[in-house]
Amino acid sequence: MLQRLGTSSVLLPRLTVLFHLWGALLEHGGWRQRLAERRCGLPEQRSVLQWLQTNVSHLAQQFGWRQVELQPSGTGARGEETTSSSVVLSRQLLIAGQSYELRLLPL
């Protein structure tokens, strides 16, 4: 749907699809942004983490980056269990003889 509505030949994209589909498209921030970028002819933008994970994964590994799956354990501040895991990018750094780990976390 984004591909079809994103072409400049469609003059009024909101009249091309059903109202509830258009509403869902506008409500979702990522889809709305992608549609606007396509209609303006801009290249698709990605987050730095997504870019590193997909396009530069081999090159990133050569420079010491690796994917790490974080699995939180324990209880949250309000006594709720935290069970969701997330994949982050990690790289070891050596600064002034001290070893550090740099992590890129998704927001």
C-alpha positions as CSV (number, residue, x, y, z in Angstrom):
1,M,0.0,0.0,0.0
2,L,2.8,2.4,0.8
3,Q,4.5,1.7,-2.5
4,R,1.3,2.4,-4.4
5,L,0.3,5.5,-2.5
6,G,3.9,6.8,-2.4
7,T,4.0,7.5,-6.2
8,S,3.5,11.0,-7.3
9,S,1.0,9.9,-9.9
10,V,-1.5,9.4,-7.2
11,L,-2.8,12.9,-6.6
12,L,-5.0,12.3,-3.5
13,P,-3.8,9.2,-1.7
14,R,-6.4,9.6,1.0
15,L,-9.2,9.1,-1.5
16,T,-7.5,6.0,-3.0
17,V,-8.0,3.7,0.0
18,L,-10.8,3.1,2.4
19,F,-11.1,5.5,5.3
20,H,-10.2,3.1,8.1
21,L,-7.0,2.1,6.2
22,W,-6.0,5.7,5.7
23,G,-6.6,6.4,9.4
24,A,-4.4,3.4,10.4
25,L,-1.7,4.7,8.1
26,L,-1.8,8.1,9.6
27,E,-1.9,6.8,13.2
28,H,1.3,4.7,12.7
29,G,4.2,7.2,12.9
30,G,6.6,5.0,10.9
31,W,4.2,4.4,8.0
32,R,3.2,8.1,7.9
33,Q,6.9,9.1,7.7
34,R,7.7,6.5,5.0
35,L,4.7,7.7,2.9
36,A,5.8,11.3,3.2
37,E,9.4,10.4,2.2
38,R,8.2,8.4,-0.8
39,R,5.9,11.1,-2.0
40,C,8.7,13.7,-1.8
41,G,11.1,11.3,-3.6
42,L,13.5,11.1,-0.6
43,P,15.5,7.9,0.1
44,E,14.1,5.7,2.9
45,Q,15.7,6.5,6.2
46,R,16.7,3.9,8.8
47,S,17.9,4.1,12.4
48,V,21.6,3.7,13.0
49,L,21.0,0.4,14.8
50,Q,19.0,-0.9,11.9
51,W,21.6,0.3,9.4
52,L,24.4,-1.4,11.4
53,Q,22.4,-4.7,11.7
54,T,21.5,-5.0,8.1
55,N,23.7,-3.2,5.7
56,V,27.0,-3.1,7.5
57,S,26.9,-6.3,9.5
58,H,29.9,-7.9,7.8
59,L,32.0,-4.7,7.9
60,A,30.9,-4.0,11.5
61,Q,32.1,-7.5,12.5
62,Q,35.5,-6.8,11.0
63,F,35.7,-3.7,13.1
64,G,34.8,-5.5,16.3
65,W,31.1,-5.0,16.6
66,R,28.9,-7.9,17.6
67,Q,25.2,-8.6,18.3
68,V,24.4,-9.3,21.9
69,E,21.0,-10.4,23.2
70,L,20.2,-8.8,26.5
71,Q,17.9,-10.8,28.8
72,P,17.0,-8.7,31.8
73,S,16.4,-10.7,35.0
74,G,14.9,-9.7,38.3
75,T,12.1,-7.5,39.2
76,G,11.3,-4.0,38.0
77,A,10.8,-1.0,40.2
78,R,7.1,-1.7,40.7
79,G,7.6,-5.4,41.4
80,E,6.8,-6.5,37.8
81,E,8.8,-9.2,36.1
82,T,10.8,-8.0,33.2
83,T,11.0,-10.7,30.6
84,S,11.5,-9.0,27.2
85,S,14.9,-9.4,25.6
86,S,16.5,-7.0,23.1
87,V,19.3,-7.3,20.6
88,V,22.0,-4.6,20.9
89,L,25.3,-4.0,19.2
90,S,28.3,-4.1,21.3
91,R,32.0,-3.3,20.9
92,Q,35.0,-3.6,23.2
93,L,37.1,-0.4,23.6
94,L,40.4,0.1,25.2
95,I,40.9,3.6,26.6
96,A,44.0,4.5,28.6
97,G,44.6,0.9,29.4
98,Q,41.0,0.4,30.7
99,S,38.6,-2.0,28.9
100,Y,35.1,-0.7,28.2
101,E,32.1,-2.0,26.4
102,L,30.2,0.4,24.1
103,R,26.6,-0.7,23.5
104,L,24.0,0.7,21.0
105,L,20.6,0.2,22.5
106,P,17.3,0.6,20.5
107,L,14.9,3.2,21.8
